[in-house]
Amino acid sequence: MNSAIIKRSVVVAGKKTSVSLEDTFWLALKEIAEQKRMALGEMLDTIADGRDNANMSSAVRQYVMQHFYSAAQPARPIVRPDFFLQSVAGA
């Protein structure tokens, strides 16, 4: 598996910026957006709105981790809901 971090140009809240993510996180983010029937830009806006002083790349990684952690543990509540995210909304 290639774990190289790739810088990608994106638009968040109408402004051009970049996120540096491994392919795994980028593909997972696109999959989540598709599952939620959201455009990727809309998903990034949601993540950006909920982040708390985290850089965008970190906020995306946290969002993806929380999404899949929650999906893997549907019957068990998260003991520490802030373990992955402090305030990223929509995860």
C-alpha positions as CSV (number, residue, x, y, z in Angstrom):
1,M,0.0,0.0,0.0
2,N,1.3,3.4,-0.9
3,S,1.2,5.8,2.0
4,A,2.6,8.8,0.3
5,I,0.9,12.1,1.2
6,I,-0.4,13.9,-1.8
7,K,-1.3,17.6,-1.8
8,R,-4.7,18.2,-3.5
9,S,-6.2,21.5,-4.5
10,V,-9.8,21.9,-3.2
11,V,-12.3,24.7,-2.7
12,V,-13.6,25.1,0.9
13,A,-16.1,27.7,1.7
14,G,-15.6,29.3,-1.7
15,K,-11.8,29.6,-1.2
16,K,-9.1,27.7,-2.9
17,T,-6.9,25.8,-0.5
18,S,-5.1,22.5,-0.4
19,V,-5.3,19.3,1.7
20,S,-2.4,16.9,2.1
21,L,-3.8,13.4,2.4
22,E,-2.8,9.8,1.8
23,D,-4.7,8.1,-1.0
24,T,-6.6,6.0,1.5
25,F,-8.1,9.0,3.3
26,W,-8.9,10.7,0.0
27,L,-10.7,7.7,-1.4
28,A,-12.5,7.1,1.9
29,L,-13.7,10.8,1.9
30,K,-15.0,10.4,-1.6
31,E,-16.8,7.2,-0.6
32,I,-18.4,8.9,2.4
33,A,-19.6,11.8,0.3
34,E,-21.1,9.3,-2.2
35,Q,-22.8,7.4,0.6
36,K,-24.3,10.6,2.0
37,R,-25.2,11.8,-1.5
38,M,-23.1,14.9,-1.1
39,A,-20.8,16.7,-3.5
40,L,-17.2,16.4,-2.3
41,G,-17.0,20.2,-1.9
42,E,-20.1,20.2,0.2
43,M,-18.5,17.5,2.4
44,L,-15.4,19.5,2.8
45,D,-17.4,22.6,3.7
46,T,-19.2,20.5,6.4
47,I,-15.9,19.3,7.8
48,A,-14.4,22.9,7.7
49,D,-17.4,24.3,9.5
50,G,-17.0,21.8,12.4
51,R,-13.3,21.9,12.9
52,D,-11.8,23.5,15.9
53,N,-8.4,25.0,15.2
54,A,-7.3,21.8,13.4
55,N,-5.8,22.2,9.9
56,M,-8.0,21.0,7.1
57,S,-5.9,17.9,6.4
58,S,-6.1,16.8,10.1
59,A,-9.9,17.5,10.2
60,V,-10.5,15.4,7.2
61,R,-8.5,12.5,8.6
62,Q,-10.4,12.8,11.9
63,Y,-13.8,12.9,10.1
64,V,-13.0,9.8,8.1
65,M,-11.8,7.9,11.2
66,Q,-14.9,8.8,13.2
67,H,-17.2,7.8,10.3
68,F,-15.7,4.3,9.9
69,Y,-15.2,3.8,13.7
70,S,-18.9,4.6,14.2
71,A,-19.9,2.3,11.4
72,A,-17.9,-0.5,12.8
73,Q,-19.4,-0.1,16.3
74,P,-23.1,0.4,15.7
75,A,-24.3,-1.4,18.9
76,R,-21.6,-0.1,21.2
77,P,-21.6,3.6,22.1
78,I,-18.3,5.4,21.9
79,V,-16.9,5.7,25.4
80,R,-15.1,8.9,24.6
81,P,-17.0,10.6,21.7
82,D,-14.2,13.2,21.5
83,F,-11.5,10.5,21.0
84,F,-11.4,11.2,17.3
85,L,-13.1,14.5,17.0
86,Q,-13.7,17.4,19.2
87,S,-16.1,19.3,17.1
88,V,-16.2,18.1,13.5
89,A,-19.8,18.1,12.7
90,G,-21.6,15.5,10.6
91,A,-19.4,12.6,11.3
